[in-house]
Amino acid sequence: SISLGTLPQRLGVARAKQIGYTLVLVFFGLDFFKTGIGVKEMPYDAAIAVLMVAALFFAKQNQPKYYCGFFVESIPIVWFLLYYLF
């Protein structure tokens, strides 16, 4: 719905993707400032950053029905499993 006023609706898809890429870089960059077990977690955070970049890259205006519901929403689940299993 146009009345939602999401970032892609207000700024455009390309600009919203640029903001998303920037936020992924900030997310991964903050790993370098963590203390303690930050080095152990870095590979997992890098994998999650790659998944987020892939989700942004393949997102388009008219995407398949289950793209967001399955792929994008599963990223936090994958992140939890990486931390829990390893």
C-alpha positions in Angstrom: 0.0 0.0 0.0 1.3 3.4 -0.9 0.0 4.8 2.5 2.6 2.8 4.3 5.4 5.2 3.5 8.3 2.7 3.5 11.8 3.8 2.7 11.7 2.4 -0.9 8.4 4.3 -1.4 9.8 7.6 -0.1 13.4 7.5 -1.3 13.2 5.0 -4.2 14.5 1.4 -4.4 18.1 2.3 -5.4 18.5 4.8 -2.5 17.0 2.4 0.0 19.4 -0.3 -1.1 22.3 2.1 -0.7 21.2 2.8 2.9 20.9 -0.9 3.5 24.4 -1.6 2.2 25.7 1.2 4.4 24.0 -0.3 7.5 25.5 -3.7 6.8 28.9 -2.1 6.7 28.2 -0.4 10.0 27.0 -3.7 11.5 30.2 -5.5 10.4 32.4 -2.5 11.2 31.2 -2.5 14.8 32.6 -6.0 15.2 36.1 -4.5 15.3 35.1 -2.5 18.4 33.8 -5.4 20.5 35.9 -6.7 23.4 36.3 -10.2 24.7 34.9 -12.9 22.3 34.5 -10.5 19.3 37.2 -12.3 17.3 35.5 -15.6 17.7 32.2 -14.2 16.5 33.6 -12.4 13.5 33.2 -15.2 10.9 29.6 -15.7 11.9 28.9 -12.0 11.6 30.7 -11.9 8.3 28.4 -14.8 7.0 25.4 -12.9 8.2 26.6 -9.7 6.5 27.0 -11.6 3.2 23.5 -13.0 3.5 22.1 -9.5 4.2 24.0 -8.1 1.2 22.7 -10.9 -1.0 19.1 -10.3 0.2 19.5 -6.6 -0.7 21.2 -7.3 -4.0 18.5 -9.7 -5.2 15.5 -7.6 -3.9 13.5 -6.0 -6.6 10.3 -4.1 -6.9 8.2 -7.1 -8.2 9.7 -10.1 -6.4 8.4 -13.6 -5.9 5.7 -14.1 -3.3 7.9 -15.9 -0.7 11.1 -14.0 -1.1 10.7 -11.8 1.9 8.7 -14.3 3.9 11.2 -17.1 3.6 14.7 -15.9 2.6 14.9 -12.5 4.3 13.0 -13.5 7.4 15.2 -16.6 7.8 18.4 -14.6 8.2 18.0 -14.1 12.0 17.2 -17.8 12.4 20.5 -18.7 10.6 22.3 -16.2 12.8 20.9 -17.8 15.9 21.8 -21.3 14.7 25.4 -20.2 13.9 25.9 -18.9 17.4 24.1 -21.8 19.0 25.7 -24.6 17.1 29.3 -23.3 17.0 
